């Protein structure tokens, strides 16, 4: 009897239809943000302003299938004690990188800073 043919690798289109693990991507983004926390705090929050209620930012991030950040929006929470933090964090935070995914992924991440 003839040997079975080896399985055919998936086409790029089929691979793109595989599920991306949003929870793993969220954890990776949280770790990447944590690694940048000191830089953003040092650049954007003067020492005298680091007490009191924390600032909350909402990050809207989009990554391509290679894990490269291709879009980002940073929005401070309403009535945030530091309204200037959003624009400063936008400038201070480098583009984030995830492990390659099978498809692009968009994430919304909340980030609190002192």
N, C-alpha and C positions, 0 to 999 in steps of 0.2 A: 504494500500500500504506500502511496506517495506521502512524503513528509508534509506536515502542515506548514503553510507559509507563515513567516513571523508576522506579528501584529503590525499593522501600519500605524506610524506615529500620527497623532492628531494634527489636523491642519491648523494653521494659526487662527482661523475663524472658530474652529471647534474649541481650541484652547481658551480663546477669549470668552467663550460661553461658560466656562467653569466658574464655580462660585468663588468669590474672593472672601477671605475670612475677615469680616469687619471688626470683630473683637480683637483679633491679633493686630490689625492695623491701628486700632484705637490705642492699644497698649504700646505699640512702637512709637506712635506720635507722642504719647504721654512721656515716655522715656526720653525721646529727643527734646521735648520741651523742658523737661527737668534738667537735662544737661546744659541748656541755655539759660536757665533761670538766673544764675549769678550775673551773667553778662547783661541781661535785660534789666534786672534790678539795679545794678551799678550804673548803667547808662541812663535809665529812665525814672528812677525814683530817688530823689535826694535823701541822704541819711535822716534828716530831720522829718521827712514825710513818710518814713517806713513804719511808724506806729499806727495804731487805730485800726479801723476796719480794712480788710483786704480789698483790693480791686479785683474785679472779675472781667475777664475778656472772653468773647466768643470768637473762636477761630473757625472759619470755613475754609477747608483745605481740599485741594484736588491733586491727586497723584496719577501719573500715567502708569502704564503696565510695567515700566522699568523701575517704578518706585520714586521717580523724580517728581518733586512738587512742581505743578504747572500753573496753579492758581491759588491765591490766598486772599482772604479778607479778614481783618481783625476789627472787631466791634466791641467797644466798652459797654458794660451794662448801663442801663439807664440810672441816672442819679449816682454814678460812680464817683467816689471822692477824688479821683484823679482823672479828669476827662482827657488830659494830655497824654495819658499812658498809651492809648490805642495807636495814635500816629507814631509815637516814639518806639513802641514795640515793633511796629511795622518796619521801621528803619533798622532797628537793632537786631532783630531775629533773622538769622540766615535762612535760606531755603532749606527745608527739611528733606530727608531722604529716607525712604522705606526700602525693605527688601522688595525685589521684583515681584509683581503680582501677575496673575493671568489676565487681568483686565484693569482699566482705570477705576479709581475709587474716589468718592467724595465723602468727606467726614466733617462733622461739626464737633468741636472740642471746646469744653469750658476750661479755662485756666485762671487760677487765682494767684495773685502776687501780693506780697506784703505792702 
